Amino acid sequence: MTTIFATITHGSHLFGTATEDSDRDYKTVLLPDARAILLGRANESWIKQTKQDLRARNTSQDTDHEHHLLLRYVQLLASADPMALEMLFAPERFHVRDPHPLWKVLQENTDRIVTKQVAKFAGFCRDQAKSYEAKADRLETAEALARHLSDVVEACGRQERLSGHIASILESFPNRECVTTELRFQRGSRSGEILHLSMFGKLVAETETVATALDRVQAKIREYGERTRRAMEVGGKEWKNLSHAVRAGYEGIDLVTEGRLEFPSRRAPRLLAIKKGLVPLDEVLDEVAFLQDEMVRVSAASGLPDDADLQFLEGIVVEAHLEQVIAASPTHSPLPA
């Protein structure tokens, strides 16, 4: 039968950043049963959630429980996966139950597991910050486009046609995802199709005025501004993501410079302030950029090994799997008919 190798309270409760609305996150490493081991079905991960609507925001009543079979977990450890390393360094009080004795062996040999590799910490840091940065970049481009169109209106008047300015707009804003052109059918036009300028999803025919284009871009800016404001409200998803980015950055640095992770994080007050939207945004973004650069620097200067000791890690798996198989295989047990 499947055996629990270790179960740990993870997430904000481990990091020290939980609020009254925080859900519960658990990570479990499992030993598969003998049959799964012998049939080569011992390398899986899966997640169970209590929340039915995955689009809804987590609450204190929700639980996320992530499971990894031991072989899969060891592979994650060997690849310097942040979650796997966070589990490894979780203090005893965060264990839901007593772990398997071999878990202690892992914890006593972190010098054979920790490496100079920070790529996954850096990637997580970058990805968590990206959701806000993408919105900020689009908003900045939209505002620059509005200034460009406003200058044309001021110089040429509100009745100036857009057709004579499309080429200069495309040249000034080469990001074809945000600003581009397309042909659209228009009733009454001589050719049946007419060129339209597409700006952040807003279409303006070349026969319309520059002022009309300006009005539509300004409407888009108001829409972006409101979305960004809502997303960045206290406790909003974007602030939470940014706090994760900062946490991952410091974890990557600590792991390489100190050879360990500390939980709850000694930076928990700072992370919680970011999560609640109490730190100026520019300051947080500067911190994220610094942490990404610092991870690269400390990794390059580190004397830690490039790779984990795979022979040691595989030995843990072999010993645990062998224990499972022997326990399930009495010598007198007959083969099935």
TITORVO-231445 format. One record per residue (C-alpha): residue number from 1; residue in one letter; x, y, z. Coordinates in nm, 2 decimals. Example, Ala and Ser with C-alpha at 12.3 -4.5 7.8 and 13.67 -1.06 7.14 Angstrom:
REM residues 2
<i 1 aa A c1 1.23 c2 -0.45 c3 0.78>
<i 2 aa S c1 1.37 c2 -0.11 c3 0.71>
//
This chain:
REM residues 337
<i 1 aa M c1 0.00 c2 0.00 c3 0.00>
<i 2 aa T c1 0.10 c2 0.36 c3 -0.06>
<i 3 aa T c1 0.29 c2 0.51 c3 0.24>
<i 4 aa I c1 0.34 c2 0.87 c3 0.34>
<i 5 aa F c1 0.71 c2 0.96 c3 0.33>
<i 6 aa A c1 0.65 c2 1.32 c3 0.45>
<i 7 aa T c1 0.37 c2 1.58 c3 0.46>
<i 8 aa I c1 0.45 c2 1.94 c3 0.51>
<i 9 aa T c1 0.24 c2 2.26 c3 0.56>
<i 10 aa H c1 0.36 c2 2.48 c3 0.28>
<i 11 aa G c1 0.27 c2 2.82 c3 0.13>
<i 12 aa S c1 0.22 c2 3.14 c3 0.32>
<i 13 aa H c1 0.19 c2 2.95 c3 0.65>
<i 14 aa L c1 0.55 c2 2.81 c3 0.60>
<i 15 aa F c1 0.68 c2 3.14 c3 0.47>
<i 16 aa G c1 0.54 c2 3.35 c3 0.75>
<i 17 aa T c1 0.31 c2 3.56 c3 0.53>
<i 18 aa A c1 -0.03 c2 3.41 c3 0.61>
<i 19 aa T c1 -0.33 c2 3.64 c3 0.66>
<i 20 aa E c1 -0.68 c2 3.56 c3 0.78>
<i 21 aa D c1 -0.78 c2 3.49 c3 0.42>
<i 22 aa S c1 -0.49 c2 3.26 c3 0.34>
<i 23 aa D c1 -0.57 c2 2.91 c3 0.22>
<i 24 aa R c1 -0.39 c2 2.60 c3 0.34>
<i 25 aa D c1 -0.12 c2 2.44 c3 0.12>
<i 26 aa Y c1 0.02 c2 2.10 c3 0.19>
<i 27 aa K c1 0.29 c2 1.91 c3 0.01>
<i 28 aa T c1 0.32 c2 1.53 c3 0.05>
<i 29 aa V c1 0.59 c2 1.29 c3 -0.06>
<i 30 aa L c1 0.46 c2 0.93 c3 -0.10>
<i 31 aa L c1 0.61 c2 0.59 c3 -0.13>
<i 32 aa P c1 0.42 c2 0.39 c3 -0.39>
<i 33 aa D c1 0.30 c2 0.04 c3 -0.32>
<i 34 aa A c1 0.51 c2 -0.26 c3 -0.43>
<i 35 aa R c1 0.30 c2 -0.32 c3 -0.74>
<i 36 aa A c1 0.35 c2 0.03 c3 -0.87>
<i 37 aa I c1 0.72 c2 0.01 c3 -0.80>
<i 38 aa L c1 0.76 c2 -0.32 c3 -0.98>
<i 39 aa L c1 0.56 c2 -0.21 c3 -1.28>
<i 40 aa G c1 0.75 c2 0.12 c3 -1.31>
<i 41 aa R c1 0.47 c2 0.34 c3 -1.21>
<i 42 aa A c1 0.66 c2 0.53 c3 -0.94>
<i 43 aa N c1 0.72 c2 0.87 c3 -1.10>
<i 44 aa E c1 0.41 c2 1.09 c3 -1.07>
<i 45 aa S c1 0.28 c2 1.41 c3 -0.92>
<i 46 aa W c1 -0.07 c2 1.53 c3 -0.88>
<i 47 aa I c1 -0.27 c2 1.80 c3 -0.71>
<i 48 aa K c1 -0.60 c2 1.79 c3 -0.52>
<i 49 aa Q c1 -0.80 c2 2.11 c3 -0.45>
<i 50 aa T c1 -1.11 c2 2.17 c3 -0.24>
<i 51 aa K c1 -1.20 c2 2.47 c3 -0.45>
<i 52 aa Q c1 -1.46 c2 2.40 c3 -0.72>
<i 53 aa D c1 -1.43 c2 2.72 c3 -0.92>
<i 54 aa L c1 -1.06 c2 2.75 c3 -1.01>
<i 55 aa R c1 -1.11 c2 3.10 c3 -1.13>
<i 56 aa A c1 -1.23 c2 3.22 c3 -0.79>
<i 57 aa R c1 -0.99 c2 3.37 c3 -0.54>
<i 58 aa N c1 -0.86 c2 3.13 c3 -0.27>
<i 59 aa T c1 -1.01 c2 3.17 c3 0.08>
<i 60 aa S c1 -0.92 c2 3.04 c3 0.43>
<i 61 aa Q c1 -1.16 c2 2.76 c3 0.37>
<i 62 aa D c1 -0.97 c2 2.63 c3 0.06>
<i 63 aa T c1 -0.70 c2 2.36 c3 0.06>
<i 64 aa D c1 -0.45 c2 2.28 c3 -0.20>
<i 65 aa H c1 -0.27 c2 1.94 c3 -0.16>
<i 66 aa E c1 0.01 c2 1.85 c3 -0.39>
<i 67 aa H c1 0.15 c2 1.50 c3 -0.40>
<i 68 aa H c1 0.48 c2 1.36 c3 -0.54>
<i 69 aa L c1 0.59 c2 1.00 c3 -0.54>
<i 70 aa L c1 0.94 c2 0.97 c3 -0.39>
<i 71 aa L c1 1.12 c2 0.92 c3 -0.72>
<i 72 aa R c1 0.96 c2 1.23 c3 -0.87>
<i 73 aa Y c1 1.04 c2 1.43 c3 -0.56>
<i 74 aa V c1 1.41 c2 1.33 c3 -0.57>
<i 75 aa Q c1 1.42 c2 1.43 c3 -0.93>
<i 76 aa L c1 1.29 c2 1.77 c3 -0.84>
<i 77 aa L c1 1.55 c2 1.80 c3 -0.56>
<i 78 aa A c1 1.82 c2 1.71 c3 -0.81>
<i 79 aa S c1 1.70 c2 1.99 c3 -1.04>
<i 80 aa A c1 1.71 c2 2.25 c3 -0.76>
<i 81 aa D c1 1.33 c2 2.29 c3 -0.77>
<i 82 aa P c1 1.22 c2 2.57 c3 -0.53>
<i 83 aa M c1 0.92 c2 2.37 c3 -0.39>
<i 84 aa A c1 1.13 c2 2.06 c3 -0.33>
<i 85 aa L c1 1.40 c2 2.25 c3 -0.15>
<i 86 aa E c1 1.15 c2 2.44 c3 0.06>
<i 87 aa M c1 1.00 c2 2.11 c3 0.17>
<i 88 aa L c1 1.35 c2 1.98 c3 0.26>
<i 89 aa F c1 1.43 c2 2.28 c3 0.48>
<i 90 aa A c1 1.09 c2 2.30 c3 0.65>
<i 91 aa P c1 1.13 c2 2.29 c3 1.03>
<i 92 aa E c1 0.98 c2 2.00 c3 1.23>
<i 93 aa R c1 0.68 c2 2.20 c3 1.35>
<i 94 aa F c1 0.56 c2 2.23 c3 0.99>
<i 95 aa H c1 0.54 c2 1.85 c3 0.94>
<i 96 aa V c1 0.18 c2 1.73 c3 0.97>
<i 97 aa R c1 0.30 c2 1.39 c3 1.09>
<i 98 aa D c1 0.63 c2 1.22 c3 1.17>
<i 99 aa P c1 0.82 c2 1.17 c3 0.84>
<i 100 aa H c1 0.98 c2 0.84 c3 0.73>
<i 101 aa P c1 1.33 c2 0.79 c3 0.89>
<i 102 aa L c1 1.49 c2 0.84 c3 0.54>
<i 103 aa W c1 1.36 c2 1.20 c3 0.54>
<i 104 aa K c1 1.60 c2 1.27 c3 0.83>
<i 105 aa V c1 1.88 c2 1.13 c3 0.62>
<i 106 aa L c1 1.80 c2 1.37 c3 0.34>
<i 107 aa Q c1 1.80 c2 1.66 c3 0.58>
<i 108 aa E c1 2.13 c2 1.56 c3 0.73>
<i 109 aa N c1 2.29 c2 1.55 c3 0.39>
<i 110 aa T c1 2.19 c2 1.88 c3 0.24>
<i 111 aa D c1 2.55 c2 1.94 c3 0.14>
<i 112 aa R c1 2.50 c2 1.66 c3 -0.11>
<i 113 aa I c1 2.18 c2 1.82 c3 -0.25>
<i 114 aa V c1 2.23 c2 2.19 c3 -0.25>
<i 115 aa T c1 2.41 c2 2.33 c3 -0.56>
<i 116 aa K c1 2.49 c2 2.66 c3 -0.72>
<i 117 aa Q c1 2.20 c2 2.62 c3 -0.96>
<i 118 aa V c1 1.95 c2 2.91 c3 -0.93>
<i 119 aa A c1 1.78 c2 2.89 c3 -1.27>
<i 120 aa K c1 1.45 c2 2.77 c3 -1.13>
<i 121 aa F c1 1.44 c2 3.03 c3 -0.85>
<i 122 aa A c1 1.52 c2 3.30 c3 -1.11>
<i 123 aa G c1 1.26 c2 3.17 c3 -1.35>
<i 124 aa F c1 0.99 c2 3.17 c3 -1.08>
<i 125 aa C c1 1.09 c2 3.52 c3 -0.97>
<i 126 aa R c1 1.07 c2 3.64 c3 -1.33>
<i 127 aa D c1 0.74 c2 3.47 c3 -1.40>
<i 128 aa Q c1 0.57 c2 3.60 c3 -1.09>
<i 129 aa A c1 0.67 c2 3.96 c3 -1.17>
<i 130 aa K c1 0.58 c2 3.93 c3 -1.54>
<i 131 aa S c1 0.20 c2 3.95 c3 -1.49>
<i 132 aa Y c1 0.22 c2 4.30 c3 -1.36>
<i 133 aa E c1 0.51 c2 4.41 c3 -1.59>
<i 134 aa A c1 0.31 c2 4.30 c3 -1.90>
<i 135 aa K c1 0.02 c2 4.53 c3 -1.80>
<i 136 aa A c1 0.25 c2 4.81 c3 -1.72>
<i 137 aa D c1 0.43 c2 4.78 c3 -2.06>
<i 138 aa R c1 0.10 c2 4.79 c3 -2.25>
<i 139 aa L c1 -0.03 c2 5.08 c3 -2.05>
<i 140 aa E c1 0.30 c2 5.27 c3 -2.11>
<i 141 aa T c1 0.28 c2 5.20 c3 -2.48>
<i 142 aa A c1 -0.09 c2 5.32 c3 -2.50>
<i 143 aa E c1 0.00 c2 5.64 c3 -2.32>
<i 144 aa A c1 0.29 c2 5.71 c3 -2.56>
<i 145 aa L c1 0.05 c2 5.64 c3 -2.86>
<i 146 aa A c1 -0.20 c2 5.89 c3 -2.71>
<i 147 aa R c1 0.07 c2 6.15 c3 -2.69>
<i 148 aa H c1 0.17 c2 6.09 c3 -3.05>
<i 149 aa L c1 -0.19 c2 6.12 c3 -3.17>
<i 150 aa S c1 -0.25 c2 6.43 c3 -2.96>
<i 151 aa D c1 0.05 c2 6.60 c3 -3.12>
<i 152 aa V c1 -0.10 c2 6.53 c3 -3.47>
<i 153 aa V c1 -0.44 c2 6.67 c3 -3.36>
<i 154 aa E c1 -0.28 c2 6.98 c3 -3.22>
<i 155 aa A c1 -0.07 c2 7.04 c3 -3.53>
<i 156 aa C c1 -0.33 c2 6.95 c3 -3.80>
<i 157 aa G c1 -0.67 c2 6.99 c3 -3.64>
<i 158 aa R c1 -0.94 c2 6.76 c3 -3.53>
<i 159 aa Q c1 -1.06 c2 6.70 c3 -3.88>
<i 160 aa E c1 -0.73 c2 6.55 c3 -4.00>
<i 161 aa R c1 -0.77 c2 6.21 c3 -4.16>
<i 162 aa L c1 -0.59 c2 5.91 c3 -4.02>
<i 163 aa S c1 -0.49 c2 5.77 c3 -4.36>
<i 164 aa G c1 -0.19 c2 6.01 c3 -4.40>
<i 165 aa H c1 -0.05 c2 5.91 c3 -4.06>
<i 166 aa I c1 -0.07 c2 5.54 c3 -4.04>
<i 167 aa A c1 0.28 c2 5.48 c3 -4.18>
<i 168 aa S c1 0.44 c2 5.71 c3 -3.92>
<i 169 aa I c1 0.24 c2 5.55 c3 -3.64>
<i 170 aa L c1 0.35 c2 5.20 c3 -3.74>
<i 171 aa E c1 0.71 c2 5.32 c3 -3.76>
<i 172 aa S c1 0.69 c2 5.48 c3 -3.42>
<i 173 aa F c1 0.53 c2 5.18 c3 -3.25>
<i 174 aa P c1 0.68 c2 4.87 c3 -3.40>
<i 175 aa N c1 0.51 c2 4.64 c3 -3.15>
<i 176 aa R c1 0.28 c2 4.47 c3 -3.39>
<i 177 aa E c1 0.09 c2 4.29 c3 -3.12>
<i 178 aa C c1 -0.04 c2 4.62 c3 -2.99>
<i 179 aa V c1 -0.05 c2 4.85 c3 -3.29>
<i 180 aa T c1 -0.10 c2 4.70 c3 -3.64>
<i 181 aa T c1 -0.32 c2 4.73 c3 -3.95>
<i 182 aa E c1 -0.58 c2 4.51 c3 -4.11>
<i 183 aa L c1 -0.82 c2 4.51 c3 -4.40>
<i 184 aa R c1 -1.19 c2 4.50 c3 -4.30>
<i 185 aa F c1 -1.50 c2 4.50 c3 -4.52>
<i 186 aa Q c1 -1.69 c2 4.83 c3 -4.51>
<i 187 aa R c1 -2.02 c2 4.88 c3 -4.68>
<i 188 aa G c1 -2.01 c2 5.16 c3 -4.93>
<i 189 aa S c1 -1.64 c2 5.16 c3 -4.99>
<i 190 aa R c1 -1.53 c2 5.13 c3 -5.35>
<i 191 aa S c1 -1.31 c2 4.82 c3 -5.31>
<i 192 aa G c1 -1.53 c2 4.66 c3 -5.05>
<i 193 aa E c1 -1.24 c2 4.65 c3 -4.80>
<i 194 aa I c1 -1.07 c2 4.94 c3 -4.62>
<i 195 aa L c1 -0.75 c2 4.97 c3 -4.42>
<i 196 aa H c1 -0.80 c2 4.99 c3 -4.04>
<i 197 aa L c1 -0.56 c2 5.08 c3 -3.77>
<i 198 aa S c1 -0.58 c2 4.84 c3 -3.48>
<i 199 aa M c1 -0.47 c2 4.98 c3 -3.15>
<i 200 aa F c1 -0.48 c2 4.74 c3 -2.85>
<i 201 aa G c1 -0.79 c2 4.58 c3 -3.00>
<i 202 aa K c1 -0.96 c2 4.92 c3 -3.09>
<i 203 aa L c1 -1.02 c2 4.96 c3 -3.47>
<i 204 aa V c1 -1.03 c2 5.29 c3 -3.66>
<i 205 aa A c1 -1.08 c2 5.31 c3 -4.03>
<i 206 aa E c1 -0.82 c2 5.51 c3 -4.23>
<i 207 aa T c1 -1.11 c2 5.73 c3 -4.35>
<i 208 aa E c1 -1.18 c2 5.84 c3 -3.99>
<i 209 aa T c1 -1.00 c2 6.13 c3 -3.81>
<i 210 aa V c1 -0.69 c2 6.12 c3 -3.60>
<i 211 aa A c1 -0.91 c2 6.27 c3 -3.32>
<i 212 aa T c1 -1.13 c2 5.96 c3 -3.34>
<i 213 aa A c1 -0.83 c2 5.74 c3 -3.30>
<i 214 aa L c1 -0.71 c2 5.95 c3 -3.00>
<i 215 aa D c1 -1.05 c2 5.91 c3 -2.83>
<i 216 aa R c1 -1.04 c2 5.53 c3 -2.86>
<i 217 aa V c1 -0.68 c2 5.50 c3 -2.73>
<i 218 aa Q c1 -0.77 c2 5.72 c3 -2.44>
<i 219 aa A c1 -1.07 c2 5.50 c3 -2.37>
<i 220 aa K c1 -0.84 c2 5.20 c3 -2.37>
<i 221 aa I c1 -0.60 c2 5.38 c3 -2.13>
<i 222 aa R c1 -0.89 c2 5.44 c3 -1.89>
<i 223 aa E c1 -0.98 c2 5.07 c3 -1.92>
<i 224 aa Y c1 -0.62 c2 4.95 c3 -1.86>
<i 225 aa G c1 -0.58 c2 5.20 c3 -1.57>
<i 226 aa E c1 -0.89 c2 5.07 c3 -1.40>
<i 227 aa R c1 -0.79 c2 4.71 c3 -1.45>
<i 228 aa T c1 -0.44 c2 4.77 c3 -1.32>
<i 229 aa R c1 -0.57 c2 4.97 c3 -1.02>
<i 230 aa R c1 -0.81 c2 4.68 c3 -0.93>
<i 231 aa A c1 -0.54 c2 4.42 c3 -0.97>
<i 232 aa M c1 -0.31 c2 4.62 c3 -0.75>
<i 233 aa E c1 -0.55 c2 4.69 c3 -0.47>
<i 234 aa V c1 -0.45 c2 4.58 c3 -0.13>
<i 235 aa G c1 -0.44 c2 4.20 c3 -0.12>
<i 236 aa G c1 -0.48 c2 4.18 c3 -0.50>
<i 237 aa K c1 -0.34 c2 3.91 c3 -0.71>
<i 238 aa E c1 -0.06 c2 4.12 c3 -0.86>
<i 239 aa W c1 0.08 c2 4.23 c3 -0.52>
<i 240 aa K c1 0.07 c2 3.86 c3 -0.41>
<i 241 aa N c1 0.26 c2 3.76 c3 -0.72>
<i 242 aa L c1 0.52 c2 4.03 c3 -0.66>
<i 243 aa S c1 0.57 c2 3.92 c3 -0.30>
<i 244 aa H c1 0.63 c2 3.56 c3 -0.44>
<i 245 aa A c1 0.88 c2 3.71 c3 -0.68>
<i 246 aa V c1 1.07 c2 3.88 c3 -0.40>
<i 247 aa R c1 1.06 c2 3.58 c3 -0.18>
<i 248 aa A c1 1.20 c2 3.35 c3 -0.45>
<i 249 aa G c1 1.48 c2 3.59 c3 -0.53>
<i 250 aa Y c1 1.60 c2 3.60 c3 -0.17>
<i 251 aa E c1 1.56 c2 3.22 c3 -0.14>
<i 252 aa G c1 1.78 c2 3.16 c3 -0.44>
<i 253 aa I c1 2.05 c2 3.39 c3 -0.29>
<i 254 aa D c1 2.03 c2 3.24 c3 0.06>
<i 255 aa L c1 2.06 c2 2.89 c3 -0.08>
<i 256 aa V c1 2.38 c2 2.97 c3 -0.27>
<i 257 aa T c1 2.54 c2 3.19 c3 -0.01>
<i 258 aa E c1 2.43 c2 3.01 c3 0.31>
<i 259 aa G c1 2.36 c2 2.66 c3 0.18>
<i 260 aa R c1 2.01 c2 2.65 c3 0.34>
<i 261 aa L c1 1.67 c2 2.81 c3 0.35>
<i 262 aa E c1 1.51 c2 2.95 c3 0.67>
<i 263 aa F c1 1.14 c2 2.92 c3 0.75>
<i 264 aa P c1 0.95 c2 3.12 c3 0.84>
<i 265 aa S c1 1.14 c2 3.36 c3 0.63>
<i 266 aa R c1 1.33 c2 3.63 c3 0.83>
<i 267 aa R c1 1.20 c2 3.86 c3 0.56>
<i 268 aa A c1 0.84 c2 3.78 c3 0.63>
<i 269 aa P c1 0.74 c2 4.13 c3 0.75>
<i 270 aa R c1 0.88 c2 4.28 c3 0.42>
<i 271 aa L c1 0.71 c2 4.01 c3 0.21>
<i 272 aa L c1 0.38 c2 4.06 c3 0.39>
<i 273 aa A c1 0.40 c2 4.44 c3 0.34>
<i 274 aa I c1 0.45 c2 4.38 c3 -0.03>
<i 275 aa K c1 0.16 c2 4.13 c3 -0.04>
<i 276 aa K c1 -0.07 c2 4.39 c3 0.12>
<i 277 aa G c1 0.04 c2 4.66 c3 -0.13>
<i 278 aa L c1 0.21 c2 4.87 c3 0.14>
<i 279 aa V c1 0.54 c2 4.91 c3 -0.04>
<i 280 aa P c1 0.57 c2 5.16 c3 -0.34>
<i 281 aa L c1 0.55 c2 4.97 c3 -0.67>
<i 282 aa D c1 0.86 c2 5.12 c3 -0.82>
<i 283 aa E c1 1.06 c2 5.01 c3 -0.51>
<i 284 aa V c1 0.93 c2 4.65 c3 -0.54>
<i 285 aa L c1 1.01 c2 4.63 c3 -0.91>
<i 286 aa D c1 1.36 c2 4.76 c3 -0.85>
<i 287 aa E c1 1.40 c2 4.50 c3 -0.58>
<i 288 aa V c1 1.29 c2 4.22 c3 -0.82>
<i 289 aa A c1 1.54 c2 4.34 c3 -1.08>
<i 290 aa F c1 1.82 c2 4.36 c3 -0.82>
<i 291 aa L c1 1.74 c2 4.01 c3 -0.69>
<i 292 aa Q c1 1.75 c2 3.86 c3 -1.04>
<i 293 aa D c1 2.09 c2 4.01 c3 -1.11>
<i 294 aa E c1 2.22 c2 3.92 c3 -0.76>
<i 295 aa M c1 2.12 c2 3.55 c3 -0.81>
<i 296 aa V c1 2.33 c2 3.54 c3 -1.12>
<i 297 aa R c1 2.63 c2 3.70 c3 -0.95>
<i 298 aa V c1 2.63 c2 3.48 c3 -0.63>
<i 299 aa S c1 2.58 c2 3.17 c3 -0.84>
<i 300 aa A c1 2.88 c2 3.25 c3 -1.06>
<i 301 aa A c1 3.10 c2 3.32 c3 -0.75>
<i 302 aa S c1 2.98 c2 3.01 c3 -0.55>
<i 303 aa G c1 3.20 c2 2.72 c3 -0.46>
<i 304 aa L c1 2.90 c2 2.49 c3 -0.44>
<i 305 aa P c1 2.89 c2 2.19 c3 -0.68>
<i 306 aa D c1 2.72 c2 2.22 c3 -1.02>
<i 307 aa D c1 2.51 c2 1.91 c3 -0.96>
<i 308 aa A c1 2.35 c2 1.72 c3 -0.67>
<i 309 aa D c1 2.49 c2 1.38 c3 -0.57>
<i 310 aa L c1 2.26 c2 1.16 c3 -0.78>
<i 311 aa Q c1 2.41 c2 0.84 c3 -0.64>
<i 312 aa F c1 2.32 c2 0.95 c3 -0.29>
<i 313 aa L c1 1.96 c2 1.05 c3 -0.39>
<i 314 aa E c1 1.90 c2 0.74 c3 -0.60>
<i 315 aa G c1 2.02 c2 0.54 c3 -0.30>
<i 316 aa I c1 1.75 c2 0.69 c3 -0.09>
<i 317 aa V c1 1.49 c2 0.59 c3 -0.35>
<i 318 aa V c1 1.63 c2 0.23 c3 -0.38>
<i 319 aa E c1 1.63 c2 0.18 c3 0.00>
<i 320 aa A c1 1.28 c2 0.31 c3 0.04>
<i 321 aa H c1 1.14 c2 0.11 c3 -0.26>
<i 322 aa L c1 1.31 c2 -0.21 c3 -0.15>
<i 323 aa E c1 1.16 c2 -0.17 c3 0.20>
<i 324 aa Q c1 0.81 c2 -0.14 c3 0.04>
<i 325 aa V c1 0.86 c2 -0.44 c3 -0.19>
<i 326 aa I c1 0.99 c2 -0.67 c3 0.09>
<i 327 aa A c1 0.71 c2 -0.57 c3 0.33>
<i 328 aa A c1 0.45 c2 -0.67 c3 0.07>
<i 329 aa S c1 0.61 c2 -0.99 c3 -0.04>
<i 330 aa P c1 0.59 c2 -1.28 c3 0.22>
<i 331 aa T c1 0.79 c2 -1.57 c3 0.10>
<i 332 aa H c1 0.50 c2 -1.81 c3 0.13>
<i 333 aa S c1 0.26 c2 -1.59 c3 -0.08>
<i 334 aa P c1 0.15 c2 -1.78 c3 -0.39>
<i 335 aa L c1 0.14 c2 -1.64 c3 -0.73>
<i 336 aa P c1 -0.21 c2 -1.55 c3 -0.86>
<i 337 aa A c1 -0.37 c2 -1.81 c3 -1.08>
//
